[in-house]
Amino acid sequence: MALVTTTKGDMDDSLLEKREGTVDNDNELTTWVEYWLQGELVHRSAHVTLKKTATLTSSVASF
Amino acid sequence: MANTQSMCTSFMSQLMLGEHQLGTATLVSRTSLTAPTTDTLKAALYLASATVNAATTVYSATGEVSGTGYTAGGVTVTNATAPTSTNSSATAGVAFFTPSASLIYTTVTLTTAFDCVLIYNSTQSNKAISAHTFGSQTITAGTFTLTMPANTTAAALIRLATT
């Protein structure tokens, strides 16, 4: 048993339906978890790991 | 309207002007001849409907997420690692920087989809550094964590490369 922060206050996770998912592509690895109570979404968290960089490619002029 | 991952163009010229000091301080401040300083970076989240891209010059609340537990302007970026540079050949090399900890937005409710984080320099008049996109998210009474890529020549969050 664990407490989950929800829109209705902290709740025991055994009272909730848990749904999880993962997205893994070239840009990110994302995991998310949802808790539902009688058809109502009461908690959703997400963890995104970035994979791509912002890159500046530079050059210098030749004489 | 959409967000686009990119380094902010204005950041490039500001680097040449010495307007940003990322990571651990190694240089004296621009306002002090004796005391090294480090700029404070922040990370703000933007709605999927916003327009944040290479043309973004400063942080703006326009298009920023809002909701319970989220403070406008976002969270402070842990900025403890100095930028690094390395040469890959006689004519090429890479300088790179990655924040040294994940960005964590704790116990927030953000019901409108967002897909972008803007890194900006709050010490230097909120000047924009880079925009990073990801799949649209919403958060309900939960935590949004954005983990940085590895701080390496190939994967660092911000890279300046010569070819």
Backbone of each chain as ProteinMPNN parsed JSONL, in Angstrom:
{"seq_chain_A": "MALVTTTKGDMDDSLLEKREGTVDNDNELTTWVEYWLQGELVHRSAHVTLKKTATLTSSVASF", "coords_chain_A": {"N_chain_A": [[0.841, -1.194, 0.0], [0.437, 2.242, -0.732], [0.514, 5.766, -0.437], [-1.075, 8.027, -2.607], [-0.887, 11.128, -4.158], [-3.707, 12.915, -4.976], [-6.419, 14.504, -6.798], [-8.316, 14.524, -4.929], [-7.144, 14.58, -2.534], [-4.668, 12.849, -0.497], [-4.577, 9.421, -1.257], [-5.045, 5.918, -0.701], [-3.323, 3.704, -2.749], [-4.467, 1.283, -3.338], [-7.106, 1.67, -3.654], [-7.44, 2.692, -6.079], [-7.447, 2.697, -9.7], [-4.686, 1.841, -11.589], [-2.84, 3.097, -14.305], [-0.318, 2.821, -16.731], [2.29, 4.008, -18.938], [4.631, 4.128, -21.709], [6.736, 6.025, -23.808], [9.037, 5.836, -26.327], [11.294, 7.257, -28.342], [13.264, 8.847, -30.96], [13.604, 11.342, -29.882], [12.916, 11.403, -27.166], [12.537, 9.68, -24.006], [9.79, 8.697, -22.412], [7.903, 8.173, -19.525], [4.786, 7.524, -17.989], [2.309, 7.771, -15.421], [-0.929, 7.047, -14.353], [-3.677, 7.478, -12.131], [-6.895, 6.329, -11.515], [-10.186, 6.96, -10.357], [-13.135, 5.512, -10.084], [-13.668, 6.012, -12.827], [-12.749, 8.578, -13.077], [-10.03, 10.699, -13.681], [-7.575, 11.129, -11.343], [-4.974, 11.482, -10.72], [-1.997, 12.236, -12.412], [1.24, 11.727, -13.451], [4.35, 12.479, -15.096], [7.42, 11.546, -16.634], [9.956, 12.746, -18.419], [12.71, 12.037, -20.393], [15.083, 13.77, -22.032], [16.518, 13.41, -25.275], [17.602, 14.666, -27.474], [19.807, 17.265, -28.636], [20.384, 20.823, -28.516], [22.006, 22.31, -31.015], [24.62, 24.38, -32.096], [26.256, 24.944, -34.992], [29.354, 25.995, -35.948], [31.521, 28.119, -37.9], [34.544, 29.413, -39.386], [35.768, 32.137, -41.317], [37.76, 31.91, -44.289], [40.904, 33.27, -45.341]], "CA_chain_A": [[0.0, 0.0, 0.0], [1.165, 3.503, -0.763], [-0.347, 6.924, -0.608], [-0.934, 8.738, -3.871], [-1.475, 12.465, -4.178], [-4.762, 12.98, -5.995], [-7.254, 15.701, -6.752], [-9.202, 14.385, -3.776], [-6.287, 14.402, -1.37], [-3.874, 11.627, -0.522], [-5.417, 8.223, -1.23], [-4.363, 4.634, -0.76], [-3.336, 3.275, -4.15], [-5.284, 0.074, -3.509], [-8.466, 2.112, -3.968], [-7.409, 3.353, -7.381], [-7.003, 1.942, -10.876], [-3.418, 2.399, -12.065], [-2.52, 2.914, -15.723], [1.039, 3.292, -17.0], [2.672, 3.955, -20.339], [5.987, 4.548, -22.075], [6.998, 6.448, -25.181], [10.486, 5.84, -26.557], [11.599, 7.571, -29.738], [14.564, 9.497, -31.13], [13.638, 12.61, -29.164], [12.663, 11.329, -25.728], [12.003, 8.491, -23.341], [8.793, 9.214, -21.487], [7.034, 7.246, -18.801], [3.721, 8.237, -17.286], [1.448, 6.946, -14.58], [-2.224, 7.667, -14.022], [-4.566, 6.786, -11.185], [-8.299, 6.65, -11.797], [-11.15, 6.606, -9.314], [-14.493, 5.41, -10.627], [-13.744, 6.647, -14.133], [-12.25, 9.953, -13.038], [-8.581, 10.827, -13.53], [-7.296, 11.88, -10.108], [-3.53, 11.72, -10.631], [-1.16, 11.892, -13.572], [2.614, 12.219, -13.429], [5.123, 12.085, -16.273], [8.876, 11.696, -16.537], [10.502, 12.835, -19.775], [14.165, 12.133, -20.524], [15.393, 14.331, -23.346], [17.63, 12.753, -25.973], [18.192, 15.502, -28.516], [20.508, 18.449, -28.183], [20.314, 22.03, -29.331], [23.392, 22.422, -31.484], [25.056, 25.461, -32.965], [27.442, 24.572, -35.77], [30.031, 27.25, -36.267], [32.631, 28.054, -38.852], [35.288, 30.66, -39.5], [36.048, 32.463, -42.707], [39.139, 31.741, -44.765], [41.464, 34.426, -46.064]], "C_chain_A": [[0.879, 1.247, 0.0], [0.163, 4.628, -0.958], [-0.029, 7.61, -1.931], [-1.595, 10.104, -3.723], [-2.503, 12.532, -5.298], [-5.527, 14.299, -5.87], [-8.211, 15.674, -5.567], [-8.419, 14.204, -2.48], [-5.485, 13.115, -1.481], [-4.791, 10.411, -0.383], [-4.541, 6.987, -1.276], [-4.455, 4.11, -2.194], [-4.177, 2.02, -4.389], [-6.735, 0.421, -3.862], [-8.582, 2.622, -5.398], [-7.008, 2.381, -8.484], [-5.76, 2.614, -11.432], [-3.229, 2.09, -13.538], [-1.138, 3.51, -15.964], [1.329, 3.22, -18.492], [4.077, 4.454, -20.556], [6.004, 4.975, -23.529], [8.504, 6.527, -25.343], [10.718, 6.102, -28.035], [12.941, 8.304, -29.799], [14.712, 10.731, -30.257], [13.587, 12.46, -27.653], [12.35, 9.909, -25.28], [11.065, 9.01, -22.265], [8.037, 8.071, -20.824], [5.971, 8.069, -18.076], [2.9, 7.25, -16.466], [0.179, 7.731, -14.255], [-2.927, 6.833, -12.957], [-5.978, 7.289, -11.421], [-9.17, 6.183, -10.637], [-12.541, 6.652, -9.926], [-14.639, 6.216, -11.92], [-13.229, 8.066, -14.186], [-10.727, 9.947, -12.839], [-8.283, 11.69, -12.298], [-5.798, 12.121, -9.902], [-2.883, 11.363, -11.959], [0.195, 12.537, -13.391], [3.321, 11.738, -14.679], [6.59, 12.374, -16.035], [9.435, 11.625, -17.947], [12.024, 12.918, -19.689], [14.469, 12.598, -21.938], [16.576, 13.599, -23.961], [18.335, 13.678, -26.954], [18.819, 16.761, -27.944], [20.114, 19.651, -29.041], [21.746, 22.339, -29.732], [23.571, 23.638, -32.372], [26.304, 24.97, -33.677], [28.094, 25.849, -36.27], [31.112, 27.036, -37.316], [33.345, 29.388, -38.853], [35.615, 30.885, -40.964], [37.508, 32.2, -43.037], [39.609, 33.019, -45.433], [41.807, 34.019, -47.481]], "O_chain_A": [[1.924, 1.292, 0.649], [-0.894, 4.45, -1.564], [1.131, 7.751, -2.317], [-2.717, 10.218, -3.228], [-2.187, 12.232, -6.45], [-5.299, 15.09, -4.955], [-8.84, 16.681, -5.243], [-8.951, 13.741, -1.471], [-5.617, 12.379, -2.458], [-5.663, 10.37, 0.486], [-3.437, 7.008, -1.82], [-5.537, 4.078, -2.781], [-4.554, 1.733, -5.526], [-7.494, -0.437, -4.313], [-9.672, 2.942, -5.871], [-6.328, 1.384, -8.243], [-5.769, 3.812, -11.714], [-3.432, 0.957, -13.973], [-0.826, 4.587, -15.454], [0.691, 2.461, -19.221], [4.651, 5.122, -19.696], [5.361, 4.356, -24.378], [9.176, 7.214, -24.575], [10.381, 5.273, -28.881], [13.664, 8.37, -28.806], [15.83, 11.125, -29.926], [14.145, 13.284, -26.929], [11.952, 9.059, -26.076], [11.492, 9.679, -21.324], [7.594, 7.13, -21.482], [6.238, 9.177, -17.609], [2.814, 6.063, -16.782], [0.224, 8.917, -13.928], [-2.77, 5.613, -12.908], [-6.229, 8.49, -11.514], [-8.915, 5.147, -10.022], [-13.053, 7.725, -10.245], [-15.585, 6.985, -12.094], [-13.269, 8.698, -15.242], [-10.209, 9.277, -11.946], [-8.698, 12.847, -12.231], [-5.404, 12.876, -9.013], [-3.18, 10.326, -12.554], [0.294, 13.749, -13.2], [2.948, 10.719, -15.26], [6.954, 13.316, -15.331], [9.395, 10.577, -18.591], [12.562, 13.775, -18.988], [14.156, 11.915, -22.914], [17.515, 13.217, -23.264], [19.52, 13.503, -27.239], [18.407, 17.255, -26.895], [19.583, 19.504, -30.142], [22.595, 22.599, -28.88], [22.778, 23.89, -33.279], [27.295, 24.621, -33.036], [27.461, 26.673, -36.93], [31.548, 25.914, -37.572], [32.807, 30.385, -38.373], [35.722, 29.941, -41.746], [38.377, 32.262, -42.168], [38.816, 33.758, -46.017], [42.29, 34.841, -48.259]]}, "seq_chain_B": "MANTQSMCTSFMSQLMLGEHQLGTATLVSRTSLTAPTTDTLKAALYLASATVNAATTVYSATGEVSGTGYTAGGVTVTNATAPTSTNSSATAGVAFFTPSASLIYTTVTLTTAFDCVLIYNSTQSNKAISAHTFGSQTITAGTFTLTMPANTTAAALIRLATT", "coords_chain_B": {"N_chain_B": [[0.588, 27.376, -35.076], [3.273, 26.395, -33.152], [5.68, 24.816, -31.068], [9.223, 24.75, -31.434], [12.113, 22.816, -31.334], [15.203, 24.245, -30.584], [18.274, 26.125, -30.582], [18.284, 29.343, -29.246], [18.49, 32.06, -31.392], [19.344, 34.613, -30.685], [20.883, 34.068, -28.478], [23.291, 33.211, -29.482], [24.753, 35.446, -30.464], [24.882, 36.775, -28.079], [26.578, 35.166, -26.627], [29.015, 35.783, -27.806], [29.239, 38.299, -26.905], [29.683, 37.924, -24.297], [27.577, 37.628, -22.47], [26.439, 35.591, -21.052], [26.925, 33.314, -18.399], [27.4, 30.172, -17.811], [27.044, 27.298, -15.713], [29.519, 26.261, -13.242], [31.25, 28.947, -11.717], [33.904, 30.413, -13.367], [34.986, 32.66, -14.21], [35.502, 36.098, -13.382], [32.817, 38.233, -12.375], [30.764, 40.236, -14.573], [30.206, 42.515, -13.354], [31.843, 42.762, -11.267], [35.228, 42.941, -10.338], [36.51, 41.131, -8.854], [34.99, 39.019, -7.753], [33.941, 35.854, -8.646], [31.015, 34.839, -10.415], [27.965, 33.056, -11.016], [25.474, 32.761, -13.43], [21.927, 32.639, -12.909], [19.917, 30.179, -14.138], [16.717, 29.46, -15.552], [13.777, 27.417, -16.064], [11.051, 27.281, -18.028], [7.763, 26.09, -18.725], [5.864, 25.503, -21.709], [2.744, 25.825, -23.412], [1.355, 23.528, -25.807], [0.216, 24.914, -27.807], [1.641, 27.216, -28.04], [4.239, 29.441, -29.33], [7.354, 28.887, -29.412], [10.655, 29.176, -30.257], [13.618, 29.312, -32.366], [13.588, 32.016, -32.755], [12.818, 33.143, -30.419], [13.556, 35.47, -27.948], [13.532, 36.308, -25.29], [12.365, 35.194, -22.059], [8.851, 34.811, -21.759], [5.609, 35.25, -20.413], [3.54, 34.726, -22.038], [1.743, 32.187, -23.452], [2.784, 30.416, -21.686], [2.506, 27.639, -19.417], [-0.101, 27.287, -16.961], [-1.352, 26.729, -13.709], [-2.394, 24.862, -10.793], [0.079, 24.895, -8.335], [2.134, 25.534, -10.049], [4.566, 27.935, -10.656], [4.751, 31.003, -12.293], [7.272, 31.518, -14.676], [8.686, 29.308, -14.066], [10.97, 26.729, -12.931], [14.084, 26.832, -11.071], [17.133, 26.134, -12.649], [19.421, 23.613, -11.937], [22.725, 24.312, -11.835], [25.394, 23.438, -11.827], [27.534, 22.429, -13.159], [30.365, 23.093, -15.056], [30.605, 24.4, -18.392], [32.087, 22.411, -20.98], [34.826, 21.77, -23.185], [36.105, 20.134, -26.073], [38.491, 18.881, -28.399], [38.053, 17.338, -31.53], [39.535, 17.038, -33.727], [42.2, 18.575, -35.619], [40.912, 20.736, -36.6], [38.349, 20.767, -35.677], [35.869, 20.714, -33.089], [34.014, 20.505, -29.983], [31.988, 22.339, -27.787], [30.217, 21.995, -24.801], [27.263, 21.818, -22.705], [25.29, 20.855, -19.981], [22.567, 21.04, -17.783], [22.947, 20.145, -14.335], [21.133, 18.583, -12.974], [17.881, 17.023, -12.881], [14.927, 18.713, -14.09], [12.327, 19.538, -12.039], [8.941, 19.644, -11.477], [6.94, 19.878, -8.964], [4.054, 18.35, -7.602], [1.89, 19.48, -9.227], [-0.852, 20.757, -11.177], [-1.586, 20.685, -14.399], [-3.566, 21.191, -16.822], [-3.894, 21.798, -19.471], [-2.502, 20.837, -22.519], [1.027, 20.638, -22.781], [4.262, 21.086, -24.31], [6.886, 21.921, -24.355], [9.976, 23.223, -23.109], [11.535, 26.142, -22.064], [14.765, 27.226, -21.687], [16.27, 29.742, -19.88], [18.074, 32.772, -19.022], [17.86, 34.068, -16.045], [19.289, 35.87, -14.623], [20.363, 37.574, -16.438], [18.42, 39.488, -17.528], [16.376, 37.729, -18.283], [17.071, 36.497, -20.679], [16.723, 34.411, -23.524], [17.847, 31.048, -23.987], [17.664, 28.317, -24.994], [15.266, 26.155, -26.616], [13.359, 23.28, -25.943], [11.674, 20.455, -27.052], [9.039, 18.016, -26.524], [6.889, 15.111, -26.38], [3.401, 15.91, -26.096], [2.095, 16.698, -22.888], [0.013, 16.336, -19.975], [-0.576, 17.138, -16.559], [-1.86, 15.89, -13.561], [-2.449, 16.653, -10.362], [0.14, 15.811, -9.815], [3.61, 15.031, -10.526], [5.899, 16.528, -12.704], [8.698, 15.542, -14.354], [11.711, 16.387, -15.858], [14.276, 14.995, -17.327], [17.699, 15.426, -17.967], [19.737, 14.967, -20.93], [22.712, 12.912, -21.304], [25.757, 14.454, -20.279], [27.654, 14.83, -22.574], [29.919, 14.982, -25.427], [28.389, 14.309, -27.635], [25.746, 14.229, -26.774], [24.956, 16.256, -25.057], [22.871, 18.845, -23.619], [23.113, 21.43, -24.679], [25.053, 22.307, -27.384], [27.953, 23.532, -28.971], [29.417, 23.43, -31.951], [32.251, 22.978, -34.038], [33.088, 22.419, -37.439]], "CA_chain_B": [[1.445, 27.7, -33.939], [3.894, 25.204, -32.564], [7.007, 25.033, -30.514], [10.26, 24.089, -32.216], [13.36, 22.679, -30.589], [16.281, 24.995, -31.23], [19.011, 27.098, -29.799], [17.759, 30.664, -29.569], [19.468, 32.75, -32.224], [19.914, 35.752, -29.957], [21.868, 33.519, -27.551], [24.579, 33.054, -30.167], [25.492, 36.709, -30.426], [25.122, 37.118, -26.668], [27.782, 34.437, -26.211], [30.163, 36.558, -28.27], [29.293, 39.511, -26.081], [29.962, 37.527, -22.921], [26.417, 37.951, -21.637], [25.962, 34.426, -20.304], [27.931, 32.514, -17.713], [26.727, 28.939, -17.42], [27.807, 26.361, -14.911], [30.322, 26.783, -12.137], [31.909, 30.19, -12.086], [35.342, 30.371, -13.584], [35.376, 34.009, -14.576], [34.928, 37.109, -12.515], [31.56, 38.73, -12.886], [30.836, 41.418, -15.41], [29.995, 43.692, -12.522], [32.838, 42.782, -10.2], [36.548, 42.555, -10.816], [37.119, 40.193, -7.918], [34.16, 37.9, -7.301], [33.303, 35.049, -9.684], [29.582, 34.621, -10.239], [27.294, 32.191, -11.981], [24.119, 33.215, -13.719], [20.829, 31.742, -12.557], [19.094, 29.766, -15.271], [15.406, 28.951, -15.188], [13.146, 26.573, -17.085], [9.601, 27.511, -18.064], [7.023, 25.177, -19.602], [4.966, 26.199, -22.626], [1.631, 25.083, -23.99], [1.568, 23.015, -27.165], [-0.301, 25.92, -28.735], [2.515, 28.395, -28.018], [5.253, 29.506, -30.384], [8.685, 29.095, -28.845], [11.575, 28.618, -31.26], [14.905, 30.002, -32.475], [13.361, 33.463, -32.76], [12.496, 33.594, -29.055], [14.706, 36.21, -27.424], [13.451, 36.396, -23.836], [11.228, 34.521, -21.419], [7.589, 35.534, -21.743], [4.509, 34.49, -19.822], [2.579, 34.408, -23.094], [1.815, 30.786, -23.868], [3.326, 29.578, -20.612], [1.488, 26.87, -18.706], [-0.532, 27.808, -15.661], [-2.141, 25.754, -12.987], [-2.101, 24.701, -9.379], [1.423, 24.463, -7.976], [3.148, 26.019, -11.0], [4.88, 29.356, -10.527], [5.149, 31.618, -13.566], [8.731, 31.613, -14.78], [9.212, 27.954, -13.979], [11.86, 26.339, -11.829], [15.503, 27.149, -11.225], [17.939, 25.047, -13.209], [20.651, 23.333, -11.204], [23.672, 24.828, -12.816], [26.637, 23.249, -11.069], [28.598, 21.858, -13.98], [30.902, 24.066, -16.0], [30.691, 23.967, -19.786], [33.321, 21.688, -21.3], [35.123, 21.739, -24.615], [37.075, 19.12, -26.459], [38.79, 18.859, -29.831], [37.955, 16.038, -32.192], [40.571, 17.019, -34.764], [42.945, 19.834, -35.636], [40.051, 21.825, -37.048], [36.977, 20.619, -35.195], [35.691, 20.431, -31.679], [32.679, 20.728, -29.434], [31.787, 22.826, -26.424], [28.892, 21.499, -24.433], [26.772, 22.126, -21.363], [24.024, 20.246, -19.581], [22.239, 21.238, -16.361], [23.465, 19.007, -13.575], [20.069, 17.826, -12.308], [16.598, 17.054, -13.579], [13.993, 19.797, -13.788], [11.203, 18.855, -11.389], [7.78, 20.474, -11.142], [6.354, 18.968, -7.976], [2.655, 18.488, -7.217], [1.25, 20.5, -10.058], [-1.947, 20.358, -12.052], [-1.466, 21.424, -15.653], [-4.573, 20.433, -17.566], [-3.794, 22.08, -20.906], [-1.315, 20.13, -23.011], [2.261, 21.408, -22.983], [5.25, 20.237, -24.99], [8.144, 22.646, -24.57], [10.606, 23.923, -21.998], [12.474, 27.189, -22.472], [15.838, 27.521, -20.745], [16.625, 31.152, -20.035], [19.005, 33.31, -18.034], [17.097, 35.054, -15.273], [20.217, 36.909, -14.14], [20.608, 38.508, -17.545], [17.172, 40.027, -18.099], [15.546, 36.642, -18.812], [17.407, 36.226, -22.084], [16.475, 33.016, -23.888], [19.008, 30.236, -24.375], [17.291, 27.227, -25.914], [13.935, 25.562, -26.463], [13.416, 21.825, -26.101], [10.31, 19.947, -27.172], [8.78, 16.613, -26.194], [5.491, 14.783, -26.624], [2.483, 16.68, -25.249], [1.796, 16.139, -21.573], [-0.77, 17.031, -18.956], [-0.274, 16.613, -15.23], [-2.983, 16.036, -12.628], [-2.029, 16.429, -8.974], [1.317, 14.954, -9.911], [4.924, 15.632, -10.698], [6.5, 16.449, -14.03], [10.159, 15.504, -14.26], [12.403, 16.474, -17.14], [15.652, 14.556, -17.095], [18.605, 15.912, -18.998], [20.564, 13.957, -21.583], [24.071, 12.795, -20.76], [26.594, 15.628, -20.57], [28.77, 14.349, -23.393], [30.088, 15.739, -26.668], [27.344, 13.986, -28.613], [24.377, 14.223, -26.264], [24.685, 17.345, -24.112], [21.675, 19.623, -23.936], [23.507, 22.554, -25.533], [26.347, 22.031, -28.009], [28.499, 24.444, -29.963], [30.34, 22.541, -32.651], [32.916, 23.395, -35.271], [33.183, 21.284, -38.368]], "C_chain_B": [[1.989, 26.401, -33.359], [5.248, 25.596, -32.005], [8.02, 24.231, -31.329], [11.545, 24.02, -31.413], [14.485, 23.409, -31.307], [17.075, 25.758, -30.199], [18.488, 28.467, -30.202], [18.837, 31.48, -30.28], [20.135, 33.901, -31.48], [20.992, 35.298, -28.982], [23.253, 33.457, -28.191], [25.385, 34.344, -30.118], [25.786, 37.125, -28.992], [26.319, 36.353, -26.111], [29.023, 35.22, -26.603], [30.342, 37.822, -27.44], [29.588, 39.187, -24.609], [28.811, 37.781, -21.973], [25.899, 36.776, -20.824], [27.135, 33.731, -19.621], [27.235, 31.287, -17.13], [27.643, 28.117, -16.528], [28.592, 27.016, -13.799], [31.126, 27.984, -12.602], [33.402, 29.991, -12.254], [35.882, 31.743, -13.946], [34.817, 34.98, -13.557], [33.692, 37.676, -13.172], [31.775, 39.951, -13.765], [30.631, 42.684, -14.599], [30.974, 43.759, -11.365], [34.17, 42.319, -10.765], [37.174, 41.482, -9.941], [36.298, 38.939, -7.645], [33.568, 37.124, -8.475], [31.811, 34.865, -9.384], [29.09, 33.634, -11.276], [25.897, 32.734, -12.203], [23.1, 32.17, -13.264], [20.003, 31.448, -13.806], [17.753, 29.265, -14.756], [14.803, 28.189, -16.369], [11.641, 26.734, -16.986], [8.95, 26.57, -19.072], [6.033, 25.959, -20.466], [3.923, 25.267, -23.221], [1.97, 24.614, -25.401], [1.097, 24.022, -28.21], [0.583, 27.16, -28.822], [3.486, 28.367, -29.198], [6.574, 29.884, -29.74], [9.664, 28.422, -29.801], [12.859, 29.442, -31.297], [14.752, 31.525, -32.411], [13.008, 34.019, -31.381], [13.729, 34.258, -28.444], [14.713, 36.305, -25.902], [12.296, 35.533, -23.332], [9.999, 35.409, -21.481], [6.532, 34.644, -21.111], [3.449, 34.13, -20.855], [2.776, 32.97, -23.56], [2.375, 29.867, -22.813], [2.194, 28.804, -19.934], [1.06, 27.623, -17.451], [-1.389, 26.746, -15.001], [-1.685, 25.658, -11.548], [-0.663, 24.207, -9.178], [2.517, 24.934, -8.907], [3.32, 27.518, -10.824], [5.35, 29.9, -11.867], [6.659, 31.839, -13.573], [9.4, 30.257, -14.641], [10.135, 27.727, -12.801], [13.297, 26.755, -12.133], [16.257, 25.911, -11.705], [19.178, 24.857, -12.341], [21.818, 23.436, -12.175], [25.091, 24.659, -12.287], [27.797, 22.722, -11.897], [29.067, 22.884, -14.992], [30.804, 23.527, -17.426], [32.063, 23.347, -20.057], [33.57, 21.8, -22.799], [36.178, 20.685, -24.884], [37.277, 19.176, -27.965], [38.669, 17.449, -30.373], [38.964, 15.914, -33.326], [41.29, 18.354, -34.69], [42.046, 21.014, -35.977], [38.645, 21.765, -36.472], [36.94, 20.307, -33.708], [34.283, 20.77, -31.232], [32.791, 21.332, -28.054], [30.379, 22.423, -26.025], [28.578, 21.774, -22.969], [25.432, 21.423, -21.143], [23.747, 20.593, -18.126], [22.537, 19.975, -15.568], [22.397, 18.245, -12.796], [18.803, 17.93, -13.15], [15.814, 18.31, -13.198], [12.739, 19.136, -13.225], [10.131, 19.865, -10.987], [6.898, 19.604, -10.246], [4.918, 19.35, -7.635], [1.998, 19.66, -7.939], [0.042, 19.892, -10.765], [-1.909, 21.274, -13.267], [-2.352, 20.701, -16.658], [-4.555, 20.711, -19.068], [-2.464, 21.536, -21.412], [-0.131, 21.073, -23.233], [3.317, 20.488, -23.578], [6.607, 20.899, -25.158], [8.658, 23.231, -23.263], [11.596, 24.927, -22.586], [13.489, 27.376, -21.35], [16.24, 28.976, -20.962], [17.439, 31.625, -18.843], [18.301, 34.406, -17.245], [17.996, 36.142, -14.707], [20.407, 37.996, -15.2], [19.299, 38.849, -18.246], [16.325, 38.969, -18.798], [15.827, 36.318, -20.278], [17.326, 34.732, -22.381], [17.748, 32.32, -24.328], [18.6, 29.167, -25.383], [15.891, 26.719, -25.584], [14.039, 24.076, -26.756], [11.992, 21.278, -26.063], [10.249, 18.461, -26.833], [7.304, 16.352, -26.496], [4.58, 15.512, -25.641], [2.155, 15.94, -23.961], [0.736, 16.976, -20.866], [-0.411, 16.386, -17.626], [-1.471, 16.896, -14.322], [-2.518, 15.676, -11.231], [-0.788, 15.543, -8.919], [2.591, 15.747, -10.125], [5.387, 15.45, -12.137], [7.998, 16.56, -13.882], [10.755, 15.512, -15.655], [13.868, 16.163, -16.879], [16.523, 14.943, -18.287], [19.314, 14.754, -19.693], [21.947, 13.914, -20.933], [24.908, 13.998, -21.179], [27.856, 15.173, -21.303], [28.846, 15.166, -24.679], [28.934, 15.518, -27.632], [25.934, 14.242, -28.106], [24.011, 15.414, -25.392], [23.508, 18.203, -24.558], [21.988, 20.77, -24.889], [24.911, 22.272, -26.068], [26.707, 23.142, -28.983], [29.601, 23.673, -30.672], [30.973, 23.225, -33.849], [33.054, 22.174, -36.159], [34.366, 21.453, -39.285]], "O_chain_B": [[1.252, 25.446, -33.115], [5.864, 26.576, -32.424], [7.702, 23.161, -31.848], [12.014, 25.026, -30.88], [14.693, 23.212, -32.504], [16.609, 26.006, -29.087], [18.271, 28.72, -31.387], [19.969, 31.571, -29.804], [21.334, 34.136, -31.624], [21.918, 36.054, -28.686], [24.265, 33.631, -27.512], [26.566, 34.331, -29.77], [26.811, 37.75, -28.717], [27.003, 36.845, -25.213], [29.975, 35.314, -25.828], [31.449, 38.339, -27.294], [29.723, 40.091, -23.785], [29.025, 38.111, -20.807], [25.009, 36.947, -19.992], [28.207, 33.583, -20.207], [26.571, 31.36, -16.096], [28.867, 28.236, -16.59], [28.364, 28.176, -13.455], [31.616, 28.028, -13.73], [34.072, 29.456, -11.37], [37.094, 31.954, -13.983], [33.784, 34.721, -12.94], [33.54, 37.605, -14.391], [32.815, 40.607, -13.713], [30.854, 43.79, -15.09], [30.943, 44.7, -10.572], [34.219, 41.4, -11.582], [38.253, 40.978, -10.253], [36.867, 37.893, -7.334], [32.768, 37.678, -9.229], [31.412, 34.75, -8.225], [29.741, 33.413, -12.297], [25.219, 33.124, -11.253], [23.386, 30.973, -13.241], [19.463, 32.353, -14.442], [17.665, 28.713, -13.66], [15.258, 28.303, -17.508], [11.03, 26.367, -15.981], [9.51, 26.29, -20.132], [5.442, 26.943, -20.021], [4.181, 24.094, -23.493], [2.775, 25.233, -26.097], [1.532, 23.983, -29.361], [0.295, 28.065, -29.604], [3.542, 27.399, -29.957], [6.87, 31.063, -29.548], [9.521, 27.241, -30.117], [13.151, 30.185, -30.36], [15.694, 32.231, -32.052], [12.913, 35.233, -31.204], [14.813, 33.675, -28.426], [15.778, 36.376, -25.289], [11.38, 35.191, -24.079], [10.091, 36.62, -21.279], [6.564, 33.423, -21.265], [2.561, 33.323, -20.581], [3.859, 32.595, -24.008], [2.438, 28.655, -23.02], [1.056, 29.272, -19.888], [1.781, 28.487, -16.952], [-2.064, 25.966, -15.672], [-0.712, 26.294, -11.143], [-0.249, 23.22, -9.784], [3.699, 24.764, -8.611], [2.35, 28.275, -10.84], [6.238, 29.331, -12.501], [7.238, 32.293, -12.586], [10.547, 30.078, -15.05], [10.084, 28.445, -11.802], [13.671, 26.993, -13.282], [16.038, 24.799, -11.225], [19.894, 25.813, -12.045], [21.88, 22.741, -13.189], [25.887, 25.598, -12.291], [28.912, 22.585, -11.396], [28.257, 23.477, -15.705], [30.911, 22.32, -17.638], [33.062, 23.716, -19.44], [32.63, 21.911, -23.586], [37.023, 20.388, -24.041], [36.35, 19.481, -28.715], [39.125, 16.489, -29.753], [39.217, 14.818, -33.826], [41.022, 19.166, -33.804], [42.38, 22.161, -35.679], [37.829, 22.64, -36.76], [37.866, 19.713, -33.153], [33.467, 21.26, -32.013], [33.6, 20.887, -27.24], [29.453, 22.503, -26.833], [29.462, 21.937, -22.128], [24.567, 21.409, -22.018], [24.645, 20.446, -17.296], [22.393, 18.864, -16.079], [22.73, 17.343, -12.027], [18.673, 18.802, -14.009], [16.013, 18.887, -12.129], [12.154, 18.267, -13.872], [10.396, 20.815, -10.25], [6.201, 18.707, -10.722], [4.608, 20.519, -7.408], [1.615, 20.666, -7.342], [-0.062, 18.676, -10.924], [-2.164, 22.475, -13.172], [-1.936, 19.718, -17.271], [-5.129, 19.952, -19.849], [-1.422, 21.757, -20.796], [-0.277, 22.158, -23.797], [3.28, 19.273, -23.384], [7.397, 20.488, -26.008], [7.881, 23.678, -22.419], [12.382, 24.606, -23.477], [13.122, 27.65, -20.207], [16.517, 29.392, -22.088], [17.487, 30.973, -17.8], [18.163, 35.534, -17.719], [17.519, 37.219, -14.349], [20.586, 39.173, -14.887], [19.108, 38.53, -19.419], [15.641, 39.26, -19.779], [14.93, 35.916, -21.02], [17.794, 33.9, -21.604], [18.617, 32.922, -24.96], [19.128, 29.119, -26.494], [15.406, 26.831, -24.458], [14.718, 23.662, -27.695], [11.211, 21.594, -25.166], [11.256, 17.753, -26.851], [6.562, 17.276, -26.831], [4.948, 15.709, -24.483], [1.963, 14.725, -23.95], [0.587, 18.169, -21.13], [0.006, 15.229, -17.577], [-2.02, 17.998, -14.319], [-2.225, 14.513, -10.952], [-0.685, 14.643, -8.085], [2.638, 16.962, -9.931], [5.282, 14.365, -12.709], [8.512, 17.545, -13.351], [10.351, 14.737, -16.522], [14.598, 16.961, -16.29], [16.131, 14.803, -19.445], [19.474, 13.681, -19.11], [22.298, 14.771, -20.122], [24.78, 14.497, -22.297], [28.953, 15.136, -20.746], [27.944, 15.948, -24.98], [28.544, 16.429, -28.362], [25.019, 14.451, -28.903], [22.846, 15.561, -25.023], [23.196, 18.269, -25.747], [21.213, 21.05, -25.803], [25.84, 22.027, -25.299], [25.856, 23.629, -29.727], [30.603, 23.306, -30.058], [30.312, 23.959, -34.583], [33.127, 21.042, -35.681], [34.613, 20.601, -40.138]]}, "name": "protein", "num_of_chains": 2, "seq": "MALVTTTKGDMDDSLLEKREGTVDNDNELTTWVEYWLQGELVHRSAHVTLKKTATLTSSVASFMANTQSMCTSFMSQLMLGEHQLGTATLVSRTSLTAPTTDTLKAALYLASATVNAATTVYSATGEVSGTGYTAGGVTVTNATAPTSTNSSATAGVAFFTPSASLIYTTVTLTTAFDCVLIYNSTQSNKAISAHTFGSQTITAGTFTLTMPANTTAAALIRLATT"}
